[in-house]
Amino acid sequence: MAVRASSPLTILFVAPPDRDGPVPQGLVGSSPLWSELLCAEVAACAAAVGHRLRVVPRSEWPSAGQAHRAAPASPALILWGLAPGETAGPEPAPDIGQDPPAPPIAAVILDGASAPPGVLSLPSRSQQLCRVLARTRPANSEPPARGRAAVVVHDGPGADGDGQWPGLSWALTLLLSGPGRGLLVDAQGPHGSLSARLRALSPPADRCVSWDGMQDLPVPGPALASHLPGAGGVRWWGWTSSSPSDGPWTGDAWVQVAVETFPWTVIDVGKDQDRARDWAERGMGLLLCTDRGPAAGRQLPADVLLQASPRQRPPHSSGSGAVRRGSARTREPAGSVRVDAQDWDGSSLASWDRSSRRGSARRMAAEIELRLDGAGALKPRWHVAGRARP
C-alpha cells in the first residue's frame, strides 16, 4: 500500500546570484560552487519530506513577487537562497488580493556565512527546514486540523486484554481516520502481541522504520508515512522483536511525531493502565474496552467506555427459540458505546474489513468521536504545530 499522509507540494527555491564575492570559511571555490552546495542541501530536504522542488535563478526573478507570479505551478513555499554578504531576505509580496495569494517565504544560507536573524543556516539546521517543509500546506487552503489522538486500554481476556477483540484497535484507526490517513501505534512493548499480529498480516516491506535503533526523531510528513508498514488500509508503528532502546522513544516524543503527521493516532497500550492514566492526564482521549460491565469503567478516568458484548453461539435449530446474530441486544450502561466483540475477533484483515463496512461499525465510530469531542479530549496538551516558520 502506497497511500501517503499528505500530497507532495511544489516548493520554489530561488538560487542566490552567481557573482564574485567572499567565500565562506572552509569552502574552496567560487560563488557558483557555493550556490550549488546550497541548492543540493535544499533539494535533499525537500526529497526527505516528499515534496517537489523547482529551482529558479535569482537573475531572472529578482523579487519574491516576480518569482511567485512567473512560476508554472503555484508554489506552497518559496525558499530564498542568500549569497555570502547578503544581510536580509526578500520583502514579502504585498497582499493585493491576488489569486492565488502569495506563498510564505523562508530564507536559507550555507553554513560559514554570516546568517541574518531569522535565516536558516544549512546543513546545521536542515532538520528544522525539513520540519518547516513537512508542515507547509497548500496556498489558499484551510488551516490544517490539529492531529487527534486516543489511547485504548483493554480489560478483557488474553495476555494483552484483547483476546476476544484482537481487531478492535485496527478498526478504530480505520473508522476514525479513513484508509491510509490514520496511525495505529503499538505501545505494549516488545513482548506484546499487537506488533507480532500486524507483522503477520502486513506484506513484507523494505526500509520500514521502527522504534528500535532510532537515534533522532524522523521528519514528520509524507516521507515518514511512506516508510511505515501498512495493514489493510491502516498504517502502524510498533516495537521490534528486541528490547526498545532507552531514549526519546520511551516518552511523548514519538507520539508528538505521530500527531503531527496523521489526522488520527490510536495508541494501544494493552492492559497497561498506568501508561494509559498518564496519557489521559496529559489530555489524550482515553478509551476503555471491557466486557465486565459498567463497574470496570471506574478503574480509569475513561472518556469513553466501550462495552463489549459477549460472543453469541450459533443456534442449533431454526425454531422460535433460535437466537440470530445481533438480535439479542443487551442494554448498554449510560455513557458507554456498544461494541460487538464478535465483529473483531477474527484473525484476518478481510474479516475486519467486512465488519468495518457495516453500519453498526460506522455508528460506533461516530459515537466515539462525538463523546471524545464533547469531553474535550481530542486536543493533546503538548504542542502540536500547524504551519511552522523558521
N, C-alpha and C positions, 0 to 999 in steps of 0.2 A: 504494500500500500504506500502510495507516494503523496498522500494528502498533506499539505503544509498548513502551518498555523495561520499564516497570512500570505498575501500575494507579494511577489517581488515588485519593488518600486524603482522608478528611474531616478538616479542620483546624478546631478550635474557637477563635474569638477572643472573649475576654471583654473588652468595651469598658470603658474607665475610666469612673468615675461622672461624670455631668454635675453639676457643683457650682461654686459661686463659689470662686475661688481665684486664686493668682498665675498669670499667663500667661507662657509662655516668652518670652525677649527676642527681639524681631523679629516676633512674631505680634500682630496686632491683632484683638481679638475676645474672645469668652467661652470658657469651658471646653467647651461643646458643639462649637464650631468646632475646637478643639484635638483633641477626641476624633474628629471626622470626618476630620481630616487623618491621624491615626494609623491609623484604620481603612482609609482609602484606600491608604496605603502598604503595610499588611499584605496587603490584597486584591491589590495589584499583585504582590507577591512570590509569593503562592500561585498566582496565574494564570500567572506566569512559569514555575513548576515544573510546572504542570498539575494541581494539587490542588483540591479543593472546599473552600470556606471558608463556615463558618456563624458568624454574629455574634450574640452574646447580650449584653444589658446587665448590668452588674455589680449593678444594683439588684435584679434577680430572682434571681441566683445569686451571692451574695457570697463563696462559698468554692469552691475548686477541686473538692472532693469533690461539692458540690451540682451544679456545672456538669457534671461527668462523669456523674453518675447521671441527670440530667434531660435530657441531650442525646438527641434522637431516634435518631441514629446514633452508635455508639461512635467517638469521635474517636481519631486516631492521635497527635495532639499538641494540647496546649492552649497557646495564646498569650495571655498575661495582660497587658492594657494597663494601664500606670501613668499616673496623672494627675500634673501638676506638684505637687511637695511630698511625694509618696509616696516612702518611703525603702526599701521592700523589696517583693518579690513575695509571692505566697501561699505558705503552707506546703503541701508535697505531701500528698496524701491518704494517710492511714495504710493500710498494707498489711495488710488483714484477710482476705485470701483471697477477695476479691470476684471475680466473674466477669461481664464481663471485667475484667482488672486495670486500675488507674488509669493513664492515659497520662502521659508526661512533660510537664513544664511549662517554658515559656521565657517570661521577662518581657521586654516591649518598652516603649519610651518614645520620645517625639518629641524630636528634637534641640532643644537650647536649655534643656531641663530638666536638673536635676541627676540624673544616672544613677547609681543604686547599683551596687556591684560585681556583675558577672555579668548585668547587664541590657543588652540590645541597644538602642542609640540609632539611630532611623531618621529620615531615609533614609541617613545616613552609613554605616551598617553593614547596609544592605539586602542587599548581596551575601552577607554572612555568613548572614543569615537565610534567603536563598534556598538556600544550601548545606545549612543545617540541615533545611529542608523537603525538599530533594531526597533526603537520606539517612534521612529518617524512615521507619520500617517499621510495618506494621500491629501493633496491640496483640496480645499473646499469640501472636506468631509467632516462628519460629525466627530466630536471628541471621542476617543476610544473609551469603551466601558471599562471600568475597573474590574480586574480579574476577580472572580468569585471562587471561594474555596470552602470545602466542608470536610470534616473528619468523620469517619464511620467507625464505630466500635461495635463489635458483635458480642452478643450474650446468648450463645446457643451451644449446641454440642460440637465436638471436634476440638482439635488442638488449638485452632485459631478462632473458635466460636462460630464459624460459618459452615459447619459441616452439612447443614440442611439447606443452605442457600449459597453455594460457592460462586454463583454468577451474579450475585446482587450488586457488588461494588462495580463490576464491569457494566451492568445495566444502568446503574445510576450515572456513571460517567457518560455513557452514550445518550441517555434520555435527557439529561440536564444540559448537555452541550451541543449535541449533534455529531454526526460522523466526522472524525478527524479533527475536531475542534477542542476536545477535552483531554485531560491527562489523568490517568489512574496511577497513583503513587503507592508503592508497597513500602510501608513503614514498619512492617512486622520484624524486620531484621533477617539475617541470613538463614535462620532456622524456620522461618515462616513458610507456609505452603503457597502463598499467592504468587510469588515470582516463579516458583517451580511450575505451578499450574499454567501460568501465562506463557512461560518459555516453551512448554509442551504444545501450546495451541498456536503460538506465533510462528510464522515462516522464518527459517534461518536468515539472518542478515549480517552483513559485514559492517564493521566500524560503528557498531551500536555503543552508545555511551551508557555507563552505569555509575553507581556511587563509588565503587571501589577503585582506588587509584587516582581519583580526580584530585588535582592539586589546586586548581584555580576554578572559580565559578565560570561555567561556559557562558558564551554570549547568548542572551535570550533572543528569540525571534525565529524566523523560518529555518535557519541553519540548525539550531538546537532541535526543533521539532522533527526535521527530516532525518536526524540521526537517532531517533528513539524508535524502538520496535513497535510494531502495530499488531493488534489482535482484533480482527473483525470490526474495523472502524474506530477502535479505541487505541490511543497511544498510551503506553505505560512505561514506568520508570521504577526500578527497584534495586534490590540488593543482588550482588553476585553470590556465588557459592562460598566464597571466602568471607572472613570476618571483615566488617567495614572498618576502614582506617579512621583513626581519630583525626579530627579536624573540623572544618566548617560544615561537613555533611551531617554532623550529629545534632544540629540546631535548626534555626529558621532560615539559614542562607539558601538552601536548595528549595525550600518552599517559596521563598521570595522569587527565585528564578522562575519557578513553575507558574506562579500567579501573574508574573509579568508577561509570560509567553502565551498562556492559554486562557480563553474566556472562562473555563471551568476547570478546577482541580479537585479531584476526590482523593482523599488520603485514607488508606485503610490501615488501621493500627491493630487489627485483630481484637484480642482481649485486653490490650494494654490500656487500662482505664487511667493510669497515671499520666501517660502521654496525652491521651485524649482530653483529660481535665486541664492539662497545662495549655494546650492549644485553645481550648474553649475560653480560658481566662484571658487569652490574648485577642479574643474577638472572633475566632473562627466558628462557623456554624458546626454544631455537634449533632450527629445522627446516631441514635442507639437502636439497633435492631435486636429484638428479643422475642421469644415465644413463651415467656414465663408470666405474662400478664402485666398490668399497669404498675404493679409494685416495683418491677425492675427499673422502671423509668426514674425512680427516685434515687438510684445509685449515683447518677451523674446529672449535672445541670444540662440535660439534653434539650436542645431546641425543638427537635422532632423525635417522637417515639415511633419507630417502625414496628408495628405489631404484626409479627409473622404468624400466619395461620398454620396449624399442623397439616401435614400431608394427608390427603384423604385416600384411603384404599379403594381400588376399583370394585364396583359391585359384583356380586356373584350371581345375581339374577336380574331380570328386567321387570320384576314386579313393582308394585306400588311402593315397596319399602326400599327400592334401589336409590342410591344417592349418586347423582351425577356430579361431575367435576364443576366446582364453582357454584353449585346450587345451595349448599348448606353454608350460610354465612354467619359467622359469629358477630356479636355486637362489639364494635371496637370501643375502647375506652375514650373518653373525651380527650382531645388534644393529640390523638395518635393517628397514624396513617396506616391503612391496612396493606399488608404485603402478602401475596400468595407465594409462600415458600416453595411450593411445588413448581412454580414457573422458573425458578432459578436454581434448581437442584440438579440440572443436567450436567453433562461432562463435555459438552461440545459448544463451540461458538454458534453453530447453526441453531441449536435448540434455544440458546439465549436470545439470538436474533429474532427468532419467531415469537418468543414471548414479548420482546420489546416492541413489537409491532402491534400488539393487541391494544385495544382501547383502554383496558384496565391499567396497563403499564404506563401509558401516557397520562392517564388521570393521576396515577400515583406520583409521577414526576412533577406534575403541575401542583399537586397538593404540597409536596415537599418544598418546592421553590416558593410557593405562596407563604407557607409557615415560616420559612427562613427569612423571607423578606419582611414579614410582619414582625419578626423578632429582632430585626436589625442585625442579623448575624451573617450578612453576606459581604461585609467590608472588613477585611482584616485590619487590625490596628497598626500593623507595621506599615512602613511607607511603600506604597505601590505607585510608581511613577507613571504618568501618562506620556506626554511628549517631553522629552528630555532636551536640555540645551547644555552646551559646554560651560 
